[in-house]
Amino acid sequence: MIDNESGEDYLEAILRLSAAGKPVHAVDVSRELGVSKPAVTKAMRVLTAKGYVEISQNHIRLTESGSEYANFVYAKHRLLSGFLVRLGVEESVAEADACRLEHLISAQTYEAIRKFMEKE
């Protein structure tokens, strides 16, 4: 488990970037998140130590556990974004809000929203 939201943001960014099928580099993550390359390097050290990321020949790759975690965070993001859009929130605002909310809501609230969205 990651104890801060920025770690989850890094995993989510790596997941989205790797979906394009190209190798992911620190500069790609830096651009995606709007952070400095040294910040990415520091985060990658932490995520590597936790077993979520592997780096080989400057290519960043999610491990199996990193991929599972990133997919969970991304699914939560998509669900919350969709929920907010259904409430009438503009898509760009819903995306930005979902990015913050995904780190804050409890498991109980997430499950309640998920069940509500499945019914509709």
Secondary structure, DSSP 4 states (H G I P E B T S, - for coil): --SSHHHHHHHHHHHHHHTTTS-B-HHHHHHHHT--HHHHHHHHHHHHHTTSEEEETTEEEE-HHHHHHHHHHHHHHHHHHHHHHHTT--HHHHHHHHHHHTTTS-HHHHHHHHHHHHH-
